[in-house]
Structure formats: structure tokens, C-alpha cells
């Protein structure tokens, strides 16, 4: 099985929120996978995907799990390159499903760049990429007290679940406070239940309310 992914580059915060909102709000009639990576306040890539048994075009298969392939978030960032791709275009590919589920594994999302700054360089990927990702237990074992203190004091590791109508203001606030990129945006649906749980019931007596998880994990600029 494969995940058929479509990448939609965006070049303003407003466009990002509108397109992300459009795709995430389709509900059961929409896509099986929806997420967005923002590389600064006004540039992002919305990704929508669906599972399929076989690709319609085998030339579009991209096995992102190979050790020599670019880290996934860097691959996605490439769709913002206007010398190769049209700003308003949509681009698709097929990723083997297991590799899609592990798309961020080799780069530990984008935190690996803090551990091995040159880890995404072609020479390193071809020669040593097979060693990634290192086990977290090994990283903790080899950390000095100085490195642990640096991570604790200098990095942001924050997930914020916000109502959908506040997403644009939240991204703007993160940009002003941290300038910590990439930002990971992931839709989250809250249903009316009994008992309700940690999140409040949907507003106005509705059965469902949409939230967005905003993930910031990096060093503020």
C-alpha cells in the first residue's frame, strides 16, 4: 500500500490558513491525512494524502525511507523553491505506507539538525545515513550536563492545541515570541461526549469542534 500525497506550497499566512482550513474541514468526505509545515510566518506547505493499493503513475513513487534520501521536512521544503515549482501549483507523489508513517523518524522531525548539523548533507547521508536515527537512550547516555542544560534553557518543545478560529493569530504569536521553525500544524477533532474529558464540549451545543495542534520544537531565532 501507498500514501498518495499532494503538496500545496503557500506564500502568505492567510493562504496557508485558508487552504489548511479547507482541506481539514472536509470531514469524512475529505482526506485521510492532512498536515502542514510552516518554514516561516508566510511560507508553508499543506500536505493532503490518501491510502491507495497501487500508484497510478509508478514514476511518482518516492521511497523516503532510504538512508540516502533527504530528511523529509527538507524534501517538503523543496516545494517552496519557486525556481522549480509554481507558487500556486500542486504536486503529488506516492510514498510506501510504512515509510510514510516513519517519514520524520530519520531526522527526529527536525531535531536531528541540532545533534548533527551536517547530517542532511549528501555525503553524510550516503556514507552514514544508515546509522540514523540514534537511539534516544544512547543520546541521553552521551549527553553531558552542559548539553542537557543547553537543551533545557535554549530550545522550545511546545505543543499547543488551539480552536481553529485562533490558528492565524496563534501562528503570528509564535512568530513574534519564538521565530521557531518549522512549525507543525495538525488538525484535531473534538466530539461531544459524556463525560466530556479534558477539553471543553463543542461550543453552541454542536456535536463536533475543530482544533489545531501547533508544534514548535527547535531553537528560537
N, C-alpha and C positions, 0 to 999 in steps of 0.2 A: 504493500500500500504506500501511497504517497500523500503529501500535503501540497495541493495546488495553491501557491501563494501569489498574490498580486501586491505589488509595491506602488504606493502613490506618494511621490515626493510633494512636499508643501513648502511654501516660501513666505508665509506670514502666519502669525499665531492664530488670527481669525480663521484663515483657511484650514489650518490644522484642526482646530476645534470643530468647525462645521463638518468637515469630511469625516473625522473620527466619530462625531455625534451621529451622522447619517448612517454610517456602517454599523455602529454598536447598537443603535436603537431599532434595528430591523427585527429583533427578537427571533422567534422560531423560524421565521421566513428568511433570516439573514445567514451569515456565515458562521462556520464552526469555530474559527479562530479570528480574533480581532485584537490588535495591539498597535502601539505607536512608539517610536523612538524619536525624541527631540534632541537635536545636536546643538542648538542654541535657542534663544527665545522665539525666533521666527522661522527656523528651518527644522523640518521633521520628515519622517516617512511613516505613513499609515500602512499597516500590513493587514490584509484580509486573506483568509485561507479556508479551504475545504478539503476533506479527505477524499481520495479517489483511488480506485484499484489499479489504474494504469494511466500513464500520461498520454495525452492526445498527440503531443509532439515530443519525441524522445530526445531531440536536440536541446530541449529546455530542462533536462534533468540536471540538478546541481547537488552532488553529494557533499554537503557542507561538513560532514564528519571526518573526512580525510585529514590526516595530521598536517598536511602541507597547505591546506586551504586557509584563507584569511579568517581571522576571528569574525564571527557572524555579525557583530554590530558594526565592524568595519566594512564588511560586504554591503550591509544595508546603507551605510553612509554614502557609498559609491553612487547610489541613485540620485544623490543631490548634485552630482557633478554635471553642470549644465553644458559642458563641452561634449558630453557623451549622451545625455538624456534630456529630453524636452521637459521644462519645468512643470507643464500641465499634463505630462504623459502618465500612462500606467504601464507597468512592466511585470511580467509574470514568469514563474519558473516552477518546477516540480522538485520537491525535496523528499527523499525517502522518509517515511513517517517517523521511524525511530530516531533518525538523525535530526528531524525537526524538533522532536521532544528534547533533544540534547543540544540544541543549536547554540546555547550560551555556555555549555559546560567547559569547553577548552579554554575559553577566556574568562571563566568565572564571571559571567556577564561582561564587565569591562574592568574588573578589579585586578586582573592579571597584569595589566599595564603598569600598575603601581609596584608589582613584585618583580616583573621582568620588563623594563621599559622598551626593550628592543625585541620583545617576544613575537611581535607580528611582522617583523622584517622577513622578507622571503628567505634569506639564507638561514635564519634561525628556524623558521617553520620547516624547511626541507631537511635540515640536519637534526634538529632536536624537538620538533613539534610533537613527535610521538610520545614524548615524556609528559605532555600536558593533558589534564591539569594535575598538579601535585596534590597529594592527599592533604586535607586540612590539618590532620593530626601531625603530619611532618612539618607543615608550615609553622604550627604552634610550637613544636618542639625546637625548631631552629631560630625562633624569634628571640631577640634579646630584649631586655627590659626597655631599652631606649626605643626600639622599634614598636613595642607594644604601647608605649607612651605616645609615640608619634601618631599611631592609628587612632588612639583614644581621643587625642586633642586636635588633630588636624583633618580627619576625614568625617564626612557626613554619611550616615547609614540611616535613612529615614524613609518609611512608607507612610503615606497619608491618604486616607480614604475620605473623599470629599463628594458631596452631592454634585450631580452633573452640571447644574446651573452655575456652580462656582469654579468649574475647571479652568476657564480662561484666566480668572483672577488669581487662582492658585499658582498656575504656571508663572504668571507675571510676578507674584510674590516670591516664589522660589528663585526667579532670575535676579531680583533685587537683593535678596538676602544671601544667596549662595553662589549663583552662576555655576552650578554643579551639573555638568553634562557628561554623558547623555542622561536624559530623564526617560524613565519607562512609564508609559501610560497603559493601563489595563482596565477594561470595563468590569464592573461588578454589579450584580443584580440582587436587590434585597426584596424578599417576598413577605407578605403579611402572614405571620404565623402565630400560633398560640402554644406556649408563651413566645414572646417576640424575640428574646435573645439580647445580645449586647447592643445591636443597632436599633434605633427607634423605628416604629412602624412607619410605612409609607405615608406621606402627607395626604391630607384631604380624603382619608378613608380609602385610598387606592389600594389595589392588591399588590402592586409592584412599584418600586422606585429604583432609579439607576444612579449608581455611584461610579467614581473612577479612582483607581489606586494610582497614586503618583509616587514613583520610586526614585529616590535620589541616593546614589551610592558612589561617592567619589570624593576628590579633594576640591573644595571650593576655590574658585579663581580669585 
